[in-house]
Amino acid sequence: MDIRTLRYYIAVVEEGSISAAARKLHLTQPPLSAQMKGLEAELGTSLFLRGSRQIQLTPAGRRLYQYALEMVSIEEQARQDIESITDGGTGILRIGCVSSCHVREVTDWFVRFHRAYPNVRFAISEHSTVELEEMVARGEIELAFVRTPENFDNVDRKTLRTDPMVLAGTKEEISSLKDPISIADLDGVPILFYRRWEKTLKEAFDRAKVSPDIVCMADDLRTCLSLAKGSLGLALVPGQGIEESDGLVMRPLQDPELQTSLELVIRKDRYISAGARNFFDLCSPEV
């Protein structure tokens, strides 16, 4: 079972018939049919249900299709990574981003890197910090833009900017609080925030001796903002993670201890492509 055979198998499944797959692959039908029969013989099981004009897969066939997609993808990734070893001038740069990293500087770094290395392509994965930690650990991405607090292991970090926390809500919700807003003003106020900030925020509330109404803890900034738009409460989020839009107004929270930093992390305990290292070196707070 080699990569070429798996590519043929994927084509048969996706085209719906051996004849259609043969046309796509620029092959004649008999050799392709023989390849599929050989694959079944090698695995010792039937992959296709016989007797139907349209390809139908057995349970084993469906599982093999999933593995085939993964293995072909890994082969393609390996080829691209090997091509980029020398100077990082080609290949695909796999980067993770949290939803609260969409600030001007991040865009500027991508643009600067693309100008310096125009033949490198980006594959950007947008997930929560916890999910990005797992992806970096598994080697699925090499770098990630994340927000503190974070618990990455075996990485180098670069702090790119530090932002205050802000309250985001409808104009009506925000106007009910005096300006400037301090943490002491949040007693009884309905609040929405990231689950991973639970410990930090609750410690801050305890220090200030206030008890906000914690309406929701979510794993994604966008969920908090969506609920804030519906007047469910005020979202406590990074100051530069969003822009005022769609009826949301932002007001800074006056508390120097409640700040969050935007970081770029890169693996340091395994091979890192030249392109990933170049990107990490390019990004700096001065940009």
C-alpha positions as CSV (number, residue, x, y, z in Angstrom):
1,M,0.0,0.0,0.0
2,D,1.9,3.0,-1.3
3,I,1.0,6.7,-1.7
4,R,0.3,6.3,-5.4
5,T,-2.2,3.5,-4.7
6,L,-3.9,5.6,-2.0
7,R,-4.2,8.5,-4.4
8,Y,-5.8,6.2,-6.9
9,Y,-8.2,4.9,-4.2
10,I,-9.2,8.5,-3.2
11,A,-9.9,9.3,-6.8
12,V,-12.1,6.2,-7.2
13,V,-14.1,7.1,-4.1
14,E,-14.5,10.8,-4.9
15,E,-15.3,10.2,-8.6
16,G,-17.9,7.6,-7.8
17,S,-16.7,5.0,-10.3
18,I,-13.6,3.3,-11.5
19,S,-14.3,4.5,-15.1
20,A,-14.6,8.2,-14.0
21,A,-11.5,7.9,-11.8
22,A,-9.6,6.4,-14.7
23,R,-10.5,9.4,-16.9
24,K,-9.4,11.8,-14.2
25,L,-6.1,10.0,-13.6
26,H,-5.5,9.6,-17.4
27,L,-5.4,5.8,-17.0
28,T,-7.3,3.0,-18.7
29,Q,-9.9,1.3,-16.6
30,P,-8.5,-2.3,-16.4
31,P,-5.2,-1.3,-14.7
32,L,-7.0,0.9,-12.2
33,S,-9.5,-1.9,-11.5
34,A,-6.6,-4.3,-11.0
35,Q,-5.0,-1.8,-8.5
36,M,-8.2,-1.7,-6.4
37,K,-8.5,-5.5,-6.4
38,G,-4.8,-5.7,-5.4
39,L,-5.4,-3.2,-2.6
40,E,-8.3,-5.4,-1.3
41,A,-6.2,-8.5,-1.5
42,E,-3.3,-6.8,0.4
43,L,-5.7,-5.7,3.2
44,G,-7.7,-8.9,3.2
45,T,-11.1,-7.3,3.1
46,S,-13.6,-5.8,0.7
47,L,-13.5,-2.1,0.2
48,F,-16.4,-1.7,-2.2
49,L,-20.0,-3.1,-2.3
50,R,-20.4,-4.9,-5.6
51,G,-23.5,-4.8,-7.8
52,S,-24.0,-1.0,-7.8
53,R,-23.2,1.3,-10.7
54,Q,-22.1,4.0,-8.3
55,I,-19.2,3.2,-5.9
56,Q,-20.4,2.3,-2.4
57,L,-17.9,1.7,0.4
58,T,-17.9,-1.0,3.0
59,P,-17.2,0.1,6.6
60,A,-13.5,-0.9,6.0
61,G,-13.6,1.1,2.8
62,R,-14.8,4.2,4.6
63,R,-12.2,3.9,7.2
64,L,-9.4,3.4,4.6
65,Y,-10.7,6.6,2.8
66,Q,-10.2,8.6,6.0
67,Y,-6.7,7.2,6.5
68,A,-5.8,7.7,2.8
69,L,-6.7,11.4,3.1
70,E,-4.5,11.8,6.2
71,M,-1.6,9.9,4.7
72,V,-1.6,11.8,1.4
73,S,-1.8,15.1,3.3
74,I,1.1,14.1,5.5
75,E,3.1,13.1,2.4
76,E,2.4,16.5,0.8
77,Q,3.3,18.3,4.0
78,A,6.6,16.4,4.3
79,R,7.5,17.2,0.7
80,Q,6.8,20.9,1.1
81,D,8.7,21.0,4.4
82,I,11.8,19.3,2.9
83,E,11.8,21.8,0.0
84,S,11.9,24.7,2.5
85,I,14.8,23.4,4.6
86,T,17.5,25.4,3.0
87,D,16.4,29.0,3.3
88,G,12.7,29.0,4.1
89,G,11.9,30.6,0.8
90,T,9.3,28.1,-0.3
91,G,6.8,25.7,1.2
92,I,3.8,26.3,3.5
93,L,4.1,28.0,6.9
94,R,1.6,26.5,9.4
95,I,0.6,29.1,12.0
96,G,-2.1,29.0,14.7
97,C,-4.1,32.1,15.8
98,V,-6.5,32.7,18.6
99,S,-9.5,34.8,17.8
100,S,-8.3,37.8,19.8
101,C,-5.1,38.2,17.9
102,H,-6.5,40.2,15.0
103,V,-4.7,43.4,15.5
104,R,-2.9,45.7,13.1
105,E,0.6,44.4,14.0
106,V,-0.3,40.8,13.2
107,T,-1.4,41.8,9.7
108,D,1.7,43.9,9.3
109,W,4.0,40.9,10.2
110,F,2.2,38.7,7.6
111,V,2.6,41.3,5.0
112,R,6.3,42.0,5.8
113,F,7.1,38.3,5.7
114,H,5.3,37.8,2.4
115,R,7.2,40.6,0.9
116,A,10.5,39.1,2.0
117,Y,9.5,35.5,1.1
118,P,6.9,35.7,-1.7
119,N,6.9,32.0,-2.5
120,V,5.9,30.9,1.0
121,R,2.2,30.2,1.5
122,F,0.3,30.4,4.8
123,A,-1.9,27.8,6.4
124,I,-3.6,29.5,9.3
125,S,-5.5,27.6,12.0
126,E,-7.9,29.6,14.2
127,H,-8.6,27.9,17.5
128,S,-8.7,28.5,21.2
129,T,-5.5,28.6,23.1
130,V,-6.0,25.2,24.6
131,E,-6.5,23.7,21.1
132,L,-3.4,25.5,19.8
133,E,-1.4,24.1,22.7
134,E,-2.4,20.6,21.6
135,M,-1.7,21.3,17.9
136,V,1.8,22.7,18.7
137,A,2.6,19.7,20.9
138,R,1.5,17.3,18.1
139,G,3.6,19.2,15.5
140,E,0.6,20.1,13.4
141,I,1.6,23.8,13.5
142,E,5.0,25.3,14.2
143,L,4.1,28.7,15.5
144,A,1.0,30.3,17.2
145,F,-0.2,33.7,18.1
146,V,-1.8,33.3,21.6
147,R,-3.0,35.4,24.5
148,T,-1.9,35.0,28.1
149,P,-2.5,33.2,30.3
150,E,-1.2,30.2,28.5
151,N,0.5,26.9,29.4
152,F,2.7,26.0,26.4
153,D,5.6,23.6,27.1
154,N,8.9,23.4,25.2
155,V,8.4,26.6,23.3
156,D,10.3,29.9,22.9
157,R,8.1,32.9,23.5
158,K,8.1,36.5,22.2
159,T,5.8,39.0,23.9
160,L,4.5,41.3,21.1
161,R,2.2,43.7,23.0
162,T,0.3,44.0,26.3
163,D,-3.3,45.2,26.3
164,P,-5.8,46.2,29.1
165,M,-9.0,44.2,29.5
166,V,-12.1,46.0,28.3
167,L,-15.8,45.6,28.8
168,A,-17.7,45.2,25.5
169,G,-21.5,45.5,25.4
170,T,-24.4,47.4,23.9
171,K,-24.5,51.1,24.4
172,E,-27.4,50.7,26.9
173,E,-25.5,48.1,29.0
174,I,-22.2,50.2,29.0
175,S,-23.9,53.5,29.8
176,S,-25.2,52.0,33.0
177,L,-21.6,52.2,34.4
178,K,-19.7,55.3,35.3
179,D,-16.6,56.3,33.4
180,P,-13.8,55.3,34.0
181,I,-14.8,51.7,35.0
182,S,-12.9,50.0,37.8
183,I,-13.2,46.5,38.9
184,A,-15.0,47.7,42.0
185,D,-17.9,48.9,39.7
186,L,-18.6,45.4,38.6
187,D,-20.5,44.2,41.7
188,G,-23.7,42.5,40.5
189,V,-23.0,43.4,36.9
190,P,-23.7,40.5,34.4
191,I,-20.3,39.4,33.0
192,L,-19.2,37.1,30.2
193,F,-15.6,35.9,29.9
194,Y,-13.2,33.2,28.7
195,R,-13.2,30.0,30.8
196,R,-9.3,30.0,30.9
197,W,-9.4,33.4,32.6
198,E,-11.7,32.1,35.4
199,K,-9.0,31.8,38.1
200,T,-7.3,35.2,37.3
201,L,-10.6,37.1,37.2
202,K,-12.1,35.5,40.3
203,E,-8.9,36.3,42.2
204,A,-9.2,39.9,41.0
205,F,-12.9,40.0,42.1
206,D,-12.0,38.6,45.5
207,R,-9.2,41.2,46.0
208,A,-11.7,44.0,45.1
209,K,-14.4,42.3,47.3
210,V,-17.0,42.4,44.5
211,S,-19.3,39.7,43.2
212,P,-20.2,40.1,39.5
213,D,-23.0,38.1,38.1
214,I,-21.1,35.5,36.0
215,V,-23.7,34.8,33.3
216,C,-21.4,32.8,31.0
217,M,-17.9,31.4,30.7
218,A,-17.0,30.4,27.1
219,D,-14.0,29.0,25.3
220,D,-14.0,31.5,22.5
221,L,-14.0,35.3,22.4
222,R,-16.5,35.3,19.6
223,T,-19.1,33.5,21.8
224,C,-18.7,36.2,24.5
225,L,-19.1,39.0,22.0
226,S,-22.1,37.4,20.3
227,L,-23.9,37.0,23.7
228,A,-22.9,40.6,24.6
229,K,-24.6,41.8,21.4
230,G,-27.8,40.1,22.6
231,S,-27.6,42.1,25.9
232,L,-26.9,39.0,27.9
233,G,-24.2,40.9,29.8
234,L,-20.8,42.7,29.3
235,A,-18.0,40.7,27.7
236,L,-14.6,41.0,29.5
237,V,-12.1,40.7,26.7
238,P,-8.6,41.9,25.5
239,G,-8.6,45.6,24.6
240,Q,-7.2,45.0,21.1
241,G,-9.0,41.8,20.4
242,I,-12.0,43.4,18.8
243,E,-13.2,46.6,17.2
244,E,-16.3,48.6,18.1
245,S,-18.9,47.4,15.6
246,D,-22.3,45.9,15.2
247,G,-23.7,47.8,18.1
248,L,-20.9,46.9,20.6
249,V,-19.1,49.6,22.6
250,M,-15.8,49.0,24.4
251,R,-14.7,50.7,27.6
252,P,-11.3,50.0,29.3
253,L,-11.2,48.4,32.7
254,Q,-9.0,50.5,35.0
255,D,-7.0,47.7,36.7
256,P,-3.3,47.3,36.0
257,E,-3.3,43.7,37.1
258,L,-5.9,42.7,34.6
259,Q,-3.9,42.9,31.4
260,T,-3.2,40.3,28.7
261,S,-0.2,39.9,26.4
262,L,-0.2,38.8,22.8
263,E,2.6,36.3,22.3
264,L,4.2,34.4,19.4
265,V,5.3,30.9,20.5
266,I,7.5,28.5,18.5
267,R,8.5,24.9,19.2
268,K,12.1,24.4,20.5
269,D,12.3,20.7,21.1
270,R,12.0,19.4,17.6
271,Y,12.8,20.3,14.0
272,I,11.6,23.7,13.0
273,S,11.5,24.7,9.3
274,A,13.6,27.7,8.2
275,G,10.4,29.5,7.2
276,A,9.0,29.2,10.7
277,R,12.2,30.5,12.2
278,N,12.4,33.3,9.8
279,F,8.8,34.4,10.7
280,F,9.6,34.2,14.4
281,D,12.7,36.3,14.0
282,L,10.9,38.9,11.8
283,C,8.1,39.5,14.4
284,S,9.0,42.1,16.9
285,P,7.2,44.7,19.1
286,E,8.7,47.5,17.1
287,V,6.8,46.7,13.9
